Amino acid sequence: MANGRAPSEHTVFDQVSAEYDQLPVEFFGPVGERLVAMAGIRPGDRVLDIGCGRGAVTFPAARAAGATGSVLGVDLSPRMVEATRAKAAELGLHRTRTLVMDGQKPTLPAGTFDAVVGGMSVHMVADLPTAYRAYRDLLRPEGRLALSAPATDLSPRPRVFGLETIAELSAAYATDSDVYPNGEAFGGQDRLQDDLRVCGFTDVTLSVERAFIRAGTARDVVRWTWTHGMRRLWERVPQHRHAHLESRIAAEITAGHLDGGHVVLPVPVLYATATRPAA
């Protein structure tokens, strides 16, 4: 999902908005549904989705909140926001809104929401403690925070999206960033747990679960890597190397990640939940 603060980030997500989570590759949707379940969203809840992207969390949250609840999705990418707004209308989710807004510092009334969720987005913001404090203030007493992010996968060798080739690519061309995959999401689980507690949350729970990237062909997955945040990595790679590296990624998938002729890539995902204490 799109978030972050640097102009280059929301520009990239504007560029990919037409294809983001729209290709025949399944990943963000199931992870979003799992996050909504972990957030315990109930009928009547008011929900804020940070970095809503194309609605992988927004739409299952809206279904869980039902006709008496509401969902607000915010994102820095105007094109993502417009696309998700149009899809919500198409789906008849009339109590779902989207706004262009900084997910690190949402300018919304305090104590507004029963749940704040952020799927594959919040780990990219520049100042995590500032964001956590903002989310705490936006929650009602006993409101829930639920976040997801890719978990670092180092064994037996580093992998990104289940692939050693992408990990090597990232190590070679994205060394200027300490955000996953060049560093642990949220600065690591110990830091995440400590930060959430210092910022006023209780009942902090962390878990890593295995999710899957599912696609029809290896080439579908290669194309998919151009349609989300990894596009920033591709844009750092010299153009003359693109075809060779894309072929290597496809070959690794074909050699070890086909199940019944279809792509199945295991990817560990970190989930975090926490609660704003009762007043």
C-alpha positions as CSV (number, residue, x, y, z in Angstrom):
1,M,0.0,0.0,0.0
2,A,1.2,3.6,-0.7
3,N,2.4,5.8,2.0
4,G,5.5,7.6,3.2
5,R,6.5,11.3,3.1
6,A,9.1,11.9,0.4
7,P,7.7,13.4,-2.9
8,S,9.5,10.6,-4.8
9,E,7.4,8.0,-3.0
10,H,4.0,9.4,-3.8
11,T,5.1,10.2,-7.3
12,V,6.0,6.5,-7.8
13,F,2.6,5.4,-6.4
14,D,0.9,7.9,-8.7
15,Q,2.8,6.3,-11.6
16,V,1.7,2.7,-10.7
17,S,-1.8,3.5,-9.5
18,A,-3.5,2.1,-12.6
19,E,-1.9,-1.3,-12.2
20,Y,-1.3,-1.4,-8.4
21,D,-2.9,-4.6,-7.1
22,Q,-4.8,-5.0,-10.3
23,L,-2.7,-7.6,-12.1
24,P,-3.5,-11.4,-11.8
25,V,-1.2,-11.7,-8.8
26,E,-2.7,-12.3,-5.4
27,F,-0.9,-11.0,-2.3
28,F,-2.1,-7.7,-0.8
29,G,-5.7,-8.7,-0.7
30,P,-5.3,-11.8,1.5
31,V,-2.9,-9.9,3.8
32,G,-5.4,-7.1,4.1
33,E,-8.2,-9.5,5.0
34,R,-6.0,-11.1,7.6
35,L,-5.2,-7.7,9.1
36,V,-8.8,-6.7,9.3
37,A,-9.5,-10.0,11.2
38,M,-6.7,-9.3,13.6
39,A,-8.0,-5.7,14.2
40,G,-11.3,-7.2,15.3
41,I,-13.4,-4.8,13.3
42,R,-17.1,-5.1,14.1
43,P,-20.3,-3.8,12.7
44,G,-20.7,-0.1,13.6
45,D,-16.9,0.5,13.9
46,R,-15.3,3.7,12.6
47,V,-12.1,2.7,10.9
48,L,-9.1,4.7,9.6
49,D,-6.9,3.0,6.9
50,I,-3.4,4.5,6.7
51,G,-1.9,4.2,3.2
52,C,-5.0,2.8,1.7
53,G,-3.6,2.2,-1.8
54,R,-6.2,0.5,-4.0
55,G,-8.3,-0.8,-1.0
56,A,-6.7,-4.1,0.0
57,V,-7.5,-3.2,3.6
58,T,-10.2,-0.5,3.1
59,F,-12.7,-2.8,1.4
60,P,-12.6,-5.8,3.8
61,A,-12.7,-3.3,6.7
62,A,-15.8,-1.7,5.1
63,R,-17.5,-5.0,4.8
64,A,-16.6,-5.9,8.4
65,A,-17.9,-2.5,9.7
66,G,-21.1,-2.9,7.8
67,A,-23.9,-0.5,7.1
68,T,-23.7,1.2,10.5
69,G,-19.9,1.6,10.4
70,S,-17.6,3.7,8.2
71,V,-14.1,3.6,6.8
72,L,-11.8,6.5,5.8
73,G,-8.8,5.6,3.7
74,V,-5.9,8.1,3.4
75,D,-3.0,8.1,1.1
76,L,-0.4,10.5,-0.2
77,S,-1.0,9.5,-3.8
78,P,-3.9,11.4,-5.4
79,R,-4.4,8.9,-8.1
80,M,-4.6,6.0,-5.7
81,V,-7.1,7.9,-3.6
82,E,-9.3,8.7,-6.7
83,A,-9.1,5.1,-8.0
84,T,-10.1,3.7,-4.6
85,R,-12.9,6.2,-4.3
86,A,-14.3,5.1,-7.6
87,K,-14.0,1.4,-6.7
88,A,-15.8,2.0,-3.4
89,A,-18.7,3.6,-5.3
90,E,-18.7,0.7,-7.8
91,L,-18.9,-1.8,-4.9
92,G,-21.7,0.1,-3.2
93,L,-19.6,0.9,-0.1
94,H,-21.3,4.3,0.5
95,R,-19.9,4.7,4.0
96,T,-16.3,4.5,2.7
97,R,-14.4,7.7,1.9
98,T,-10.8,8.4,0.7
99,L,-8.7,11.5,1.2
100,V,-5.2,12.7,0.2
101,M,-3.4,13.0,3.5
102,D,-0.1,12.3,5.1
103,G,-0.3,9.0,6.9
104,Q,2.4,10.1,9.4
105,K,0.3,13.0,10.7
106,P,-3.4,12.6,9.8
107,T,-5.2,15.9,10.3
108,L,-8.3,14.5,11.8
109,P,-10.3,15.0,15.1
110,A,-8.9,13.2,18.2
111,G,-10.9,10.2,19.5
112,T,-12.7,9.6,16.2
113,F,-11.9,6.0,15.4
114,D,-12.5,2.5,16.9
115,A,-9.7,1.1,14.8
116,V,-6.6,2.4,13.0
117,V,-5.2,0.0,10.5
118,G,-2.1,0.2,8.2
119,G,-1.4,-2.6,5.8
120,M,2.1,-2.7,4.2
121,S,2.4,1.0,4.6
122,V,3.2,2.4,8.0
123,H,6.7,0.9,8.1
124,M,7.7,3.3,5.4
125,V,6.9,6.6,7.2
126,A,9.9,8.7,8.2
127,D,9.1,9.3,11.9
128,L,7.4,6.2,13.4
129,P,7.0,7.4,17.0
130,T,5.2,10.6,15.7
131,A,2.9,8.3,13.7
132,Y,2.2,6.0,16.6
133,R,1.3,8.9,18.9
134,A,-1.0,10.4,16.2
135,Y,-2.8,7.0,15.8
136,R,-3.2,6.7,19.6
137,D,-4.7,10.2,19.8
138,L,-7.1,9.4,16.9
139,L,-8.4,6.3,18.7
140,R,-11.3,6.2,21.2
141,P,-10.5,4.6,24.5
142,E,-10.0,0.8,24.0
143,G,-9.6,1.4,20.3
144,R,-7.3,-0.9,18.3
145,L,-4.3,-0.4,16.2
146,A,-3.3,-3.1,13.6
147,L,-0.3,-3.0,11.3
148,S,1.3,-5.3,8.8
149,A,4.7,-5.2,7.0
150,P,7.0,-7.7,5.2
151,A,9.1,-9.6,7.7
152,T,12.8,-9.9,7.1
153,D,13.6,-13.3,5.6
154,L,17.3,-14.2,6.0
155,S,17.3,-18.0,6.2
156,P,18.8,-19.9,4.6
157,R,19.8,-16.9,2.5
158,P,18.2,-13.4,2.2
159,R,15.0,-13.3,0.2
160,V,12.6,-10.5,-0.8
161,F,9.1,-11.5,-1.9
162,G,10.3,-15.1,-1.4
163,L,13.2,-14.7,-4.0
164,E,17.0,-14.6,-3.5
165,T,17.3,-12.7,-6.8
166,I,15.3,-9.8,-5.6
167,A,17.2,-9.7,-2.3
168,E,20.5,-9.5,-4.3
169,L,19.0,-6.8,-6.5
170,S,18.0,-4.8,-3.5
171,A,21.4,-5.2,-1.8
172,A,23.1,-3.9,-5.0
173,Y,20.8,-0.9,-5.8
174,A,18.9,0.2,-2.7
175,T,21.7,0.5,-0.1
176,D,20.7,4.2,0.7
177,S,17.6,3.0,2.6
178,D,17.2,1.4,6.0
179,V,13.6,0.6,5.3
180,Y,12.7,-3.1,4.5
181,P,14.2,-4.9,2.8
182,N,17.5,-3.2,3.7
183,G,16.5,-3.1,7.3
184,E,13.9,-4.8,9.5
185,A,10.4,-3.3,9.2
186,F,9.6,-0.8,12.1
187,G,13.3,-1.0,13.1
188,G,12.8,-4.6,14.3
189,Q,10.2,-6.3,16.5
190,D,11.8,-5.3,19.8
191,R,11.9,-1.6,18.8
192,L,8.3,-1.8,17.5
193,Q,7.0,-3.3,20.8
194,D,8.9,-0.7,22.9
195,D,7.9,2.2,20.7
196,L,4.2,1.3,20.8
197,R,4.3,1.0,24.6
198,V,6.2,4.3,25.0
199,C,3.7,6.0,22.7
200,G,0.8,5.0,25.0
201,F,-0.4,1.6,23.7
202,T,-1.1,-1.5,25.8
203,D,-1.7,-5.2,24.9
204,V,1.0,-5.1,22.2
205,T,1.0,-8.4,20.3
206,L,3.4,-9.3,17.4
207,S,3.3,-12.3,15.2
208,V,4.9,-13.5,12.0
209,E,2.7,-15.5,9.6
210,R,3.4,-17.0,6.2
211,A,1.5,-15.4,3.4
212,F,1.7,-16.3,-0.3
213,I,2.2,-14.5,-3.6
214,R,0.0,-16.5,-6.1
215,A,0.1,-16.0,-9.8
216,G,-0.5,-17.8,-13.0
217,T,3.0,-17.4,-14.5
218,A,6.5,-16.2,-13.5
219,R,6.2,-13.3,-15.9
220,D,3.1,-12.1,-14.1
221,V,5.1,-11.8,-10.9
222,V,7.9,-10.0,-12.8
223,R,5.4,-7.5,-14.1
224,W,3.9,-7.2,-10.7
225,T,7.3,-6.1,-9.2
226,W,7.0,-2.9,-11.3
227,T,3.6,-2.0,-10.0
228,H,4.2,-1.2,-6.3
229,G,7.0,0.3,-4.2
230,M,9.6,-2.0,-5.8
231,R,9.4,0.2,-8.8
232,R,11.7,2.7,-7.0
233,L,14.3,-0.1,-6.9
234,W,13.9,-0.9,-10.6
235,E,14.4,2.8,-11.5
236,R,17.8,2.7,-9.8
237,V,18.9,-0.3,-11.9
238,P,20.6,0.6,-15.3
239,Q,18.1,0.1,-18.0
240,H,20.4,-2.2,-20.0
241,R,20.3,-4.7,-17.1
242,H,16.5,-4.9,-16.8
243,A,15.9,-7.7,-19.2
244,H,18.6,-9.9,-17.8
245,L,17.5,-9.4,-14.2
246,E,13.8,-10.0,-15.1
247,S,14.8,-13.2,-16.7
248,R,16.7,-14.3,-13.6
249,I,13.7,-13.6,-11.4
250,A,11.5,-15.6,-13.7
251,A,13.9,-18.5,-13.9
252,E,14.2,-18.6,-10.1
253,I,10.4,-18.7,-9.8
254,T,10.1,-21.4,-12.5
255,A,12.8,-23.6,-10.9
256,G,11.5,-23.7,-7.4
257,H,8.1,-22.0,-6.9
258,L,5.5,-23.7,-9.1
259,D,2.7,-25.7,-7.7
260,G,0.5,-27.4,-10.2
261,G,1.8,-25.1,-12.9
262,H,1.0,-22.0,-10.9
263,V,3.3,-19.7,-9.0
264,V,3.2,-20.0,-5.2
265,L,5.8,-17.9,-3.3
266,P,5.9,-18.0,0.5
267,V,6.4,-14.6,2.1
268,P,6.6,-14.0,5.9
269,V,4.4,-11.1,7.1
270,L,4.7,-9.3,10.4
271,Y,1.5,-8.3,12.1
272,A,1.2,-6.0,15.1
273,T,-1.8,-5.2,17.2
274,A,-2.2,-2.8,20.2
275,T,-4.8,-1.1,22.2
276,R,-5.4,2.5,23.4
277,P,-6.1,2.1,27.2
278,A,-9.5,2.8,28.6
279,A,-10.0,6.4,29.8
